[in-house]
Amino acid sequence: MIRSEGKRVVVTGAAGRIGAAICAEFQNVGAVVIAFDLKPAPSALATLPADVSLSAIDVTSRDSVEAAARAAGDVDVLVLAHGRQIRGTPMADADDAAWDAIMEVNLKGVFRCCQAFGAPIRARGGAIVAISSINGVLASKTGAVYWVSKAGVVYMTRVLALEWAPRVRVNSVAPTTVITDMSKDLANNPAFLEKKIADIPMARLAEAEDVAATVAFLASDRAGMITGQTIAVDGGLSLS
């Protein structure tokens, strides 16, 4: 059984479907969860475990990230579950504004958080887990800017794993489609769902809890020899 008794775990993007599931998973294994998101609204609080408090962070602002890191104090685990998607951004048509908006959150936001929250982790020893996407590993013709940002997360994972070893393990998780607020439009697209599920050997989409369980394992002592890896939570999609 995975246990993380007393470990202090920071989760960004905690008000999202995946982030909230990660918070719940870590709480279930005994961790102290410190949750952050952009705008902690009352509706977001309902998705989190009752005794997990949610604080504000703007990952596009270094001042905000550094203030959040100071407020969090000593940290053992950092989970980067924040993200932004802009539909309809193929590379040929994307403008600078779309590129910058996605990269600021998905890639530079991870960079800023790793620097700020990583300082105490490097001192204490611990783990970092970033949420990428299976399309950060597999090329896709749609949503190109988003996928490039997630590919950057995969590569950053590998670089930091080398730079910060042996004190810090750094890994990423690459899920296939999970229906969240960011992807809820796909839930109303029967043609998309039918094709996606047909392409996945396990014949279903991923659930947020699938991602959360993988994150908790990678952050645990049971994964002590795993670093610099991107774990696909895709039901075998990347095999086909």
TIFIGU-208725 format. One record per atom (N, C-alpha, C, O): residue in one letter; x, y, z. Coordinates in steps of 0.05 Angstrom, whole numbers, padded with zeros to 5 digits, always signed. Atoms other than C-alpha are relative to their C-alpha. Layout:
BEGIN
AXYZ/...
# end
This chain:
BEGIN
M+00017-00024+00000/M+00000+00000+00000/M+00018+00025+00000/M+00037+00026+00014/I-00014-00026+00001/I+00024+00070-00017/I-00009+00017+00024/I-00033+00020+00029/R+00006-00018-00022/R+00029+00115+00044/R+00018+00024-00002/R+00042+00021-00009/S-00016-00025+00000/S+00053+00187+00048/S-00005+00016+00025/S-00010+00040+00025/E+00007-00012-00026/E+00041+00201+00122/E+00017+00025+00005/E+00042+00024+00006/G-00013-00025-00008/G+00057+00273+00139/G+00015+00015-00022/G+00025+00037-00017/K-00013-00014+00021/K+00087+00291+00072/K-00016+00025-00008/K-00041+00024-00009/R+00013-00025+00008/R+00072+00362+00051/R+00000+00002-00031/R+00021+00003-00044/V+00004+00003+00029/V+00044+00361-00020/V-00014+00025-00011/V-00036+00032-00003/V+00012-00022+00013/V+00031+00423-00062/V-00012-00009-00027/V+00001-00024-00042/V+00014+00007+00025/V-00019+00415-00119/V-00009+00026-00013/V-00025+00041-00001/T+00011-00023+00015/T-00029+00470-00171/T-00022-00010-00018/T-00023-00034-00025/G+00024+00008+00015/G-00092+00470-00213/G-00019-00017+00016/G-00032-00034+00005/A+00015+00018-00018/A-00126+00439-00153/A-00030+00002-00002/A-00044-00017+00006/A+00029-00003+00003/A-00195+00465-00170/A-00011-00014-00024/A-00035-00017-00027/G+00009+00015+00023/G-00197+00427-00235/G-00007-00029+00006/G-00001-00038+00029/R+00008+00027-00005/R-00224+00357-00243/R+00023-00018+00007/R+00021-00034+00026/I-00023+00017-00005/I-00156+00324-00245/I+00014+00009+00026/I+00021-00007+00043/G-00013-00011-00024/G-00126+00370-00192/G-00014-00008+00025/G-00002-00016+00045/A+00016+00008-00024/A-00183+00356-00143/A+00003-00029+00006/A+00005-00037+00030/A-00003+00029-00005/A-00176+00281-00153/A+00028-00006+00011/A+00031-00024+00028/I-00027+00003-00011/I-00101+00287-00139/I+00000+00008+00029/I+00013-00006+00046/C+00002-00008-00028/C-00115+00325-00075/C-00013-00022+00017/C-00003-00028+00039/A+00014+00021-00016/A-00164+00271-00052/A+00017-00024+00003/A+00018-00037+00024/E-00017+00024-00001/E-00115+00215-00069/E+00022+00004+00020/E+00027-00014+00036/F-00021-00005-00019/F-00059+00247-00029/F-00011+00001+00028/F+00002-00009+00047/Q+00012+00000-00026/Q-00105+00260+00029/Q-00006-00029+00010/Q-00002-00035+00033/N+00006+00027-00007/N-00126+00187+00027/N+00025-00016+00009/N+00023-00035+00025/V-00024+00015-00008/V-00053+00164+00034/V+00015+00014+00022/V+00038+00008+00027/G-00011-00011-00024/G-00040+00209+00093/G+00016+00026-00003/G+00029+00035+00016/A-00016-00024+00005/A-00008+00271+00062/A-00014+00025+00010/A-00039+00025+00013/V+00010-00026-00006/V-00017+00343+00082/V-00001+00015-00027/V+00019+00020-00039/V+00004-00011+00027/V-00046+00376+00019/V-00002+00030+00001/V-00018+00041+00017/I+00001-00029+00002/I-00033+00449+00002/I-00008+00006-00029/I+00007+00002-00048/A+00013-00002+00027/A-00078+00467-00057/A+00000+00029-00010/A-00005+00048+00005/F+00000-00026+00013/F-00071+00525-00105/F-00015-00001-00027/F-00015-00021-00041/D+00011-00004+00026/D-00110+00550-00165/D-00003+00030-00005/D+00001+00046+00012/L+00000-00028+00009/L-00120+00614-00204/L-00021+00017+00016/L-00014+00037+00028/K+00021-00015-00014/K-00187+00637-00175/K-00017-00020+00016/K-00036-00032+00006/P+00015+00018-00017/P-00212+00596-00116/P-00029+00009+00004/P-00034+00024+00023/A+00028-00007-00002/A-00287+00604-00127/A-00014-00020+00018/A-00005-00042+00022/P+00015+00019-00017/P-00339+00574-00080/P-00008-00026-00014/P-00008-00047-00001/S+00007+00024+00014/S-00360+00525-00134/S+00024-00019-00002/S+00020-00044-00002/A-00024+00017+00001/A-00288+00500-00138/A+00004-00015+00026/A+00014-00038+00027/L-00004+00012-00026/L-00286+00486-00064/L-00016-00026+00003/L-00008-00044+00018/A+00016+00024-00002/A-00341+00434-00073/A+00013-00024-00012/A+00005-00047-00005/T-00013+00023+00013/T-00296+00391-00116/T+00023-00011+00017/T+00033-00033+00011/L-00023+00008-00016/L-00241+00386-00062/L-00009-00014+00026/L-00032-00009+00035/P+00006+00011-00027/P-00239+00345+00002/P-00006+00023+00019/P+00005+00044+00018/A+00011-00021-00017/A-00274+00384+00057/A+00021+00015+00015/A+00019+00039+00020/D-00020-00013-00017/D-00212+00398+00098/D+00025+00009-00015/D+00046+00013-00003/V-00022-00010+00016/V-00167+00419+00041/V-00006+00029-00007/V-00026+00035-00021/S+00004-00028+00006/S-00160+00495+00037/S+00012+00006-00027/S+00032-00006-00035/L-00009-00008+00026/L-00151+00528-00031/L+00009+00029+00000/L-00006+00046+00008/S-00011-00027+00001/S-00107+00589-00041/S+00005+00008-00029/S+00007-00009-00047/A-00003-00010+00027/A-00096+00633-00102/A+00029-00001-00009/A+00047+00005+00006/I-00026-00002+00013/I-00038+00628-00150/I-00005+00007-00029/I-00023-00003-00041/D+00000-00006+00029/D-00026+00659-00218/D+00027-00009-00011/D+00047+00004-00006/V-00026+00011+00008/V+00027+00616-00251/V+00013+00016-00022/V+00036+00011-00029/T-00012-00018+00020/T+00038+00670-00304/T+00015+00023+00013/T+00028+00039-00001/S-00013-00022-00015/S+00065+00716-00250/S+00021-00011+00019/S+00014-00027+00037/R-00021+00010-00018/R+00132+00702-00217/R-00005+00010+00028/R+00000-00005+00047/D+00005-00010-00027/D+00113+00747-00158/D-00021-00018+00014/D-00018-00024+00037/S+00021+00016-00012/S+00049+00706-00147/S+00011-00028+00007/S+00004-00038+00029/V-00011+00027-00006/V+00086+00639-00152/V+00018+00001+00024/V+00017-00017+00041/E-00019-00002-00022/E+00141+00661-00105/E-00014+00005+00026/E-00006-00005+00047/A+00016-00005-00024/A+00090+00688-00055/A-00013-00026+00010/A-00014-00032+00033/A+00013+00026-00007/A+00053+00621-00057/A+00020-00019+00011/A+00014-00034+00030/A-00021+00018-00010/A+00118+00583-00047/A+00008+00008+00029/A+00012-00010+00045/R-00006-00009-00027/R+00134+00625+00014/R-00022-00008+00019/R-00017-00017+00042/A+00023+00007-00017/A+00064+00613+00042/A-00001-00030+00005/A-00008-00039+00027/A+00001+00029-00003/A+00070+00538+00031/A+00021-00010+00019/A+00017-00030+00033/G-00022+00008-00019/G+00136+00533+00070/G+00014-00025-00010/G+00018-00029-00034/D-00013+00025+00007/D+00170+00466+00071/D-00018-00018-00016/D-00041-00022-00009/V+00016+00017+00018/V+00147+00421+00015/V+00016-00025-00006/V+00041-00024-00010/D-00013+00025+00008/D+00162+00348+00000/D-00006-00009-00028/D+00010-00022-00041/V+00010+00009+00026/V+00122+00338-00064/V-00013+00024-00014/V-00029+00039-00001/L+00014-00020+00016/L+00101+00386-00119/L-00014-00014-00023/L-00001-00029-00038/V+00015+00011+00023/V+00046+00366-00168/V-00011+00023-00016/V-00025+00041-00006/L+00007-00022+00018/L+00035+00411-00228/L-00023-00009-00018/L-00019-00021-00039/A+00024+00009+00015/A-00037+00400-00252/A-00014+00023-00013/A-00037+00020-00023/H+00014-00023+00013/H-00053+00470-00279/H+00004-00003-00030/H+00022-00017-00040/G-00002+00001+00029/G-00064+00480-00353/G-00020+00018-00013/G-00040+00026-00001/R+00018-00016+00016/R-00097+00520-00407/R-00001-00011-00029/R+00020-00019-00040/Q+00004+00009+00027/Q-00126+00499-00474/Q-00015+00022-00015/Q-00034+00034-00004/I+00015-00017+00018/I-00149+00543-00532/I-00006-00017-00025/I+00012-00024-00040/R+00008+00017+00022/R-00188+00503-00583/R+00005+00014-00027/R+00004+00038-00029/G-00003-00011+00027/G-00175+00511-00657/G+00026+00015-00004/G+00025+00037-00017/T-00026-00014+00004/T-00101+00530-00655/T+00019-00018-00015/T+00040-00025-00004/P-00020+00014+00016/P-00068+00491-00712/P+00024+00019-00005/P+00021+00043-00005/M-00025-00016+00001/M+00004+00514-00722/M-00002+00022-00022/M+00008+00044-00018/A+00001-00019+00023/A-00010+00548-00790/A-00017+00024+00006/A-00013+00046-00005/D+00018-00022-00005/D-00065+00591-00761/D+00003+00014+00027/D-00008+00035+00032/A-00003-00012-00026/A-00042+00605-00690/A+00014+00026-00001/A+00033+00030-00016/D-00014-00025-00001/D-00023+00676-00674/D+00017+00002+00025/D+00016-00016+00042/D-00017-00003-00023/D+00026+00702-00623/D-00015+00000+00026/D-00006-00010+00046/A+00016-00002-00025/A-00029+00716-00573/A-00008-00028+00010/A-00006-00034+00034/A+00007+00027-00008/A-00053+00643-00573/A+00024-00015+00009/A+00023-00029+00030/W-00025+00014-00008/W+00018+00616-00570/W+00008+00009+00028/W+00014-00008+00045/D-00009-00011-00026/D+00037+00662-00512/D-00018-00008+00022/D-00009-00014+00044/A+00020+00007-00021/A-00027+00649-00473/A+00003-00028+00010/A+00003-00033+00034/I-00003+00028-00008/I-00017+00574-00474/I+00027-00005+00012/I+00029-00019+00032/M-00027+00005-00011/M+00058+00574-00463/M+00004+00013+00027/M+00018+00001+00044/E-00003-00013-00026/E+00054+00623-00405/E-00010-00017+00023/E+00002-00018+00044/V+00011+00017-00021/V+00010+00575-00366/V+00012-00028+00000/V+00022-00037+00020/N-00007+00028+00001/N+00029+00506-00390/N+00030-00006+00002/N+00037-00027+00013/L-00029+00006-00001/L+00104+00512-00398/L+00015+00019+00019/L+00029+00010+00036/K-00014-00019-00018/K+00130+00576-00365/K-00012-00002+00028/K+00003+00003+00047/G+00012+00004-00027/G+00081+00564-00308/G+00013-00023+00015/G+00018-00022+00039/V-00014+00023-00012/V+00113+00496-00296/V+00028+00008+00008/V+00038+00001+00029/F-00027-00010-00005/F+00182+00528-00301/F+00001+00017+00025/F+00018+00012+00043/R+00000-00018-00023/R+00165+00582-00250/R-00005-00016+00026/R+00008-00012+00046/C+00007+00015-00024/C+00133+00533-00201/C+00023-00019+00008/C+00028-00022+00032/C-00022+00018-00006/C+00191+00484-00206/C+00023+00016+00014/C+00035+00006+00033/Q-00021-00017-00013/Q+00240+00540-00189/Q-00008+00007+00028/Q+00008+00004+00047/A+00008-00011-00026/A+00200+00569-00131/A-00005-00022+00020/A+00006-00021+00042/F+00007+00021-00019/F+00171+00507-00098/F+00022-00021+00001/F+00025-00036+00021/G-00021+00020+00000/G+00231+00465-00118/G+00022+00005+00019/G+00037-00013+00027/A-00022-00006-00018/A+00279+00502-00073/A-00001-00016+00027/A+00019-00028+00034/P+00001+00016-00024/P+00254+00470-00008/P+00001-00030-00005/P+00011-00046+00011/I-00001+00028+00007/I+00245+00403-00043/I+00029-00009-00004/I+00037-00031+00004/R-00028+00006+00005/R+00318+00405-00065/R+00015-00002+00026/R+00033-00018+00029/A-00013+00001-00026/A+00338+00419+00006/A-00008-00024+00017/A+00009-00035+00031/R+00010+00022-00017/R+00295+00365+00039/R+00001-00027-00014/R+00003-00048-00001/G+00003+00025+00015/G+00293+00314-00017/G-00030-00004-00005/G-00046+00002+00013/G+00029+00005+00005/G+00227+00295-00050/G-00005-00005-00029/G+00012-00017-00043/A+00008+00007+00027/A+00190+00290-00116/A-00017+00022-00012/A-00031+00037+00001/I+00017-00018+00016/I+00158+00331-00171/I-00013-00017-00021/I+00000-00034-00034/V+00015+00014+00021/V+00104+00305-00217/V-00016+00021-00015/V-00032+00036-00004/A+00014-00019+00018/A+00078+00346-00276/A-00020-00015-00017/A-00015-00038-00025/I+00020+00011+00018/I+00015+00332-00316/I+00005+00010-00028/I+00002+00034-00033/S-00004-00006+00028/S+00031+00330-00390/S-00025-00010-00014/S-00048-00005-00005/S+00022+00011+00015/S-00013+00296-00442/S+00012-00021-00019/S+00035-00019-00026/I-00011+00020+00019/I-00007+00235-00487/I+00007+00014-00027/I+00024+00004-00041/N-00007-00015+00024/N-00006+00286-00544/N+00024+00018+00003/N+00032+00032-00015/G-00027-00012-00004/G+00057+00315-00513/G+00021-00021-00008/G+00045-00014-00009/V-00017+00022+00007/V+00087+00247-00532/V-00005-00008-00029/V+00014-00012-00045/L+00008+00007+00028/L+00048+00230-00596/L-00007+00025-00015/L-00022+00042-00004/A+00007-00023+00016/A+00043+00281-00652/A-00030-00001-00008/A-00041-00023-00013/S+00028-00002+00008/S-00027+00305-00670/S-00003+00025-00018/S+00011+00045-00014/K+00004-00022+00018/K-00053+00350-00725/K-00018+00022+00011/K-00020+00044+00000/T+00018-00019-00012/T-00103+00385-00680/T+00010+00010+00026/T+00023-00004+00041/G-00009-00012-00026/G-00090+00432-00622/G+00030+00001+00003/G+00041-00003+00025/A-00029+00002+00001/A-00017+00438-00642/A+00014+00016+00021/A+00033+00006+00033/V-00014-00017-00019/V+00002+00495-00596/V-00001-00012+00028/V+00019-00013+00043/Y+00003+00013-00026/Y-00026+00460-00535/Y+00019-00024+00002/Y+00032-00028+00022/W-00017+00024-00001/W+00010+00395-00553/W+00030+00007+00002/W+00044-00007+00016/V-00028-00008-00002/V+00076+00431-00563/V+00007+00009+00029/V+00028+00002+00039/S-00005-00007-00028/S+00069+00461-00493/S+00003-00024+00018/S+00020-00024+00036/K-00001+00024-00016/K+00057+00392-00464/K+00025-00016-00006/K+00036-00030+00011/A-00025+00013+00007/A+00117+00364-00502/A+00023+00014+00015/A+00042+00001+00023/G-00020-00015-00015/G+00158+00419-00469/G+00001-00009+00029/G+00022-00011+00041/V+00002+00011-00028/V+00134+00393-00401/V+00015-00027+00002/V+00029-00032+00021/V-00014+00026+00000/V+00159+00323-00419/V+00030+00004+00000/V+00044-00009+00015/Y-00029-00004+00002/Y+00227+00349-00438/Y+00011+00014+00026/Y+00033+00007+00035/M-00009-00012-00025/M+00232+00394-00376/M+00002-00020+00022/M+00020-00019+00039/T-00001+00022-00019/T+00217+00333-00334/T+00027-00014-00001/T+00039-00019+00019/R-00025+00015+00004/R+00277+00298-00363/R+00025+00017+00008/R+00043+00007+00021/V-00023-00018-00007/V+00324+00358-00355/V+00002+00003+00030/V+00024+00001+00041/L+00000-00004-00029/L+00304+00371-00283/L+00008-00026+00015/L+00021-00025+00035/A-00008+00025-00012/A+00311+00297-00267/A+00030-00004+00001/A+00041-00014+00021/L-00029+00001+00000/L+00383+00301-00287/L+00013+00021+00018/L+00031+00016+00033/E-00011-00022-00015/E+00397+00369-00256/E-00002-00004+00031/E+00016+00002+00046/W+00007+00000-00029/W+00365+00354-00188/W+00004-00027+00013/W-00002-00029+00037/A-00006+00025-00013/A+00384+00282-00177/A+00025+00003+00017/A+00042+00020+00011/P+00018+00022-00009/P+00395+00248-00130/P-00021+00009+00021/P-00036-00008+00031/R+00018-00008-00022/R+00356+00291-00080/R-00029+00001-00009/R-00047-00003+00007/V+00028-00004+00009/V+00294+00302-00124/V-00005-00018-00024/V+00011-00018-00043/R+00009+00015+00023/R+00258+00255-00171/R-00021+00017-00014/R-00038+00029-00002/V+00018-00016+00016/V+00221+00288-00228/V-00012-00017-00022/V+00003-00028-00038/N+00014+00017+00020/N+00169+00252-00271/N-00024+00015-00010/N-00033+00036+00002/S+00025-00011+00010/S+00108+00269-00313/S-00019-00023-00006/S-00012-00046-00010/V+00022+00019+00007/V+00042+00235-00328/V-00014+00011-00025/V-00020+00034-00027/A+00012-00007+00026/A+00012+00235-00398/A-00026-00014-00004/A-00026-00037-00014/P+00026+00013+00004/P-00062+00219-00397/P-00011+00004-00028/P-00005+00023-00042/T+00017-00005+00023/T-00107+00209-00456/T-00024+00017+00010/T-00023+00028+00032/T+00022-00019-00006/T-00173+00248-00456/T-00013-00007+00027/T-00021-00030+00032/V+00015+00001-00025/V-00203+00261-00387/V-00021+00022-00003/V-00014+00045-00009/I+00021-00020+00002/I-00270+00297-00387/I+00002+00018+00024/I-00004+00010+00047/T-00002-00020-00020/T-00258+00360-00347/T-00014+00026-00009/T-00026+00026-00031/D+00011-00025+00009/D-00282+00432-00349/D+00013+00010-00025/D+00001+00023-00042/M-00015-00009+00023/M-00228+00445-00400/M-00007-00015-00025/M-00003-00005-00048/S+00006+00016+00023/S-00251+00389-00445/S-00029-00009-00001/S-00036-00028-00015/K+00028+00008-00002/K-00325+00386-00430/K-00015+00001-00027/K-00035-00012-00031/D+00012-00001+00027/D-00341+00405-00502/D+00002-00027-00014/D-00015-00034-00030/L-00003+00026+00013/L-00315+00337-00523/L-00020-00020+00010/L-00027-00039-00005/A+00021+00019-00011/A-00366+00302-00478/A-00025+00002-00016/A-00042-00016-00016/N+00025-00004+00016/N-00420+00331-00524/N+00005-00005-00029/N-00010+00004-00046/N-00007+00005+00028/N-00386+00307-00587/N+00001-00031-00004/N+00022-00043-00001/P+00002+00029+00002/P-00410+00235-00600/P+00020-00012-00020/P+00031-00033-00016/A-00018+00010+00020/A-00367+00227-00663/A+00029-00002+00012/A+00043-00021+00007/F-00026+00000-00013/F-00304+00246-00624/F+00002-00023+00020/F+00022-00038+00020/L-00001+00021-00021/L-00321+00200-00566/L+00001-00028-00012/L+00017-00045-00002/E+00000+00026+00012/E-00336+00141-00610/E+00027-00007-00012/E+00037-00030-00008/K-00026+00005+00012/K-00271+00147-00649/K+00022-00003+00021/K+00038-00022+00019/K-00020+00001-00021/K-00229+00161-00587/K-00001-00027+00015/K+00020-00039+00019/I+00003+00025-00016/I-00256+00101-00548/I+00007-00024-00018/I+00019-00043-00008/A-00008+00022+00018/A-00248+00056-00610/A+00030-00002-00003/A+00040-00024-00008/D-00029+00000+00003/D-00175+00076-00613/D+00015-00009+00025/D+00039-00015+00024/I-00013+00007-00025/I-00161+00059-00540/I-00005-00030+00006/I-00028-00038+00009/P+00003+00028-00005/P-00148-00015-00527/P-00017-00006+00025/P-00032-00026+00025/M+00016+00005-00024/M-00180-00010-00457/M-00029+00010-00004/M-00045+00006+00015/A+00028-00006+00008/A-00243+00017-00492/A-00014+00019+00019/A-00038+00017+00023/R+00012-00022-00015/R-00255+00077-00447/R+00019+00024+00002/R+00043+00021-00003/L-00016-00023-00006/L-00231+00147-00432/L+00013-00003+00027/L+00005-00020+00043/A-00012-00001-00027/A-00185+00160-00373/A-00018+00015+00019/A-00033+00033+00011/E+00014-00015-00022/E-00216+00182-00307/E+00021+00016+00015/E+00045+00009+00016/A-00018-00016-00016/A-00185+00235-00263/A+00013-00017+00021/A+00036-00012+00028/E-00011+00017-00021/E-00176+00182-00210/E+00023-00018-00010/E+00041-00026+00005/D-00022+00015+00012/D-00132+00141-00258/D+00026+00016+00001/D+00047+00006+00007/V-00023-00017+00000/V-00086+00200-00264/V+00010+00004+00028/V+00034+00003+00034/A-00007-00006-00028/A-00087+00215-00189/A+00015-00024+00012/A+00035-00020+00027/A-00014+00024-00011/A-00067+00143-00171/A+00028-00002-00010/A+00046-00010+00005/T-00027+00001+00011/T-00008+00146-00218/T+00018+00021+00012/T+00041+00016+00018/V-00015-00022-00012/V+00014+00213-00191/V+00009-00007+00029/V+00032-00003+00036/A-00006+00007-00028/A+00011+00188-00119/A+00022-00022+00001/A+00039-00021+00018/F-00021+00020+00001/F+00053+00127-00137/F+00027+00012-00007/F+00046+00007+00007/L-00025-00012+00008/L+00106+00168-00172/L+00012+00018+00022/L+00036+00020+00024/A-00009-00017-00022/A+00110+00215-00112/A+00009-00016+00024/A+00021-00005+00042/S-00005+00016-00024/S+00117+00157-00063/S+00028-00013+00000/S+00041-00013-00021/D-00025+00013-00003/D+00178+00121-00037/D+00001-00026-00017/D+00023-00036-00023/R+00002+00024+00017/R+00154+00060-00077/R+00012+00004-00028/R+00020-00014-00041/A-00010-00006+00026/A+00177+00096-00139/A+00029+00012+00002/A+00036+00029-00014/G-00026-00012-00007/G+00246+00111-00111/G+00021-00002-00022/G+00040+00013-00022/M-00019+00002+00022/M+00283+00089-00174/M-00012+00009-00027/M-00001+00003-00048/I+00012-00010+00025/I+00237+00123-00224/I+00003+00030-00001/I-00007+00045+00016/T-00003-00029+00003/T+00258+00192-00248/T+00005+00005-00030/T+00017-00011-00044/G-00003-00008+00027/G+00258+00229-00314/G-00018-00015-00020/G-00013-00015-00044/Q+00017+00017+00017/Q+00201+00186-00340/Q-00027+00014-00004/Q-00036+00030+00012/T+00028-00008+00005/T+00134+00202-00372/T-00017-00024-00002/T-00014-00041-00020/I+00017+00024-00001/I+00081+00151-00354/I-00026+00006-00014/I-00041+00024-00007/A+00025-00002+00015/A+00025+00143-00404/A-00023-00012+00015/A-00022-00036+00022/V+00025+00010-00011/V-00044+00136-00373/V-00020+00002-00022/V-00038+00020-00022/D+00015-00003+00025/D-00077+00123-00439/D-00014-00026-00009/D-00024-00027-00032/G+00014+00024+00008/G-00106+00053-00438/G+00011-00014-00023/G-00003-00030-00036/G-00013+00013+00023/G-00056+00030-00490/G-00002+00015-00026/G+00007+00005-00047/L+00002-00016+00024/L-00071+00086-00540/L+00026+00003-00015/L+00027+00001-00039/S-00026-00006+00012/S+00002+00100-00552/S+00014-00025-00012/S+00034-00023-00024/L-00010+00024+00012/L+00014+00027-00571/L-00009-00005-00028/L+00004-00020-00043/S+00012+00005+00026/S-00029+00030-00632/S+00009+00020-00021/S+00001+00018-00045/
# end
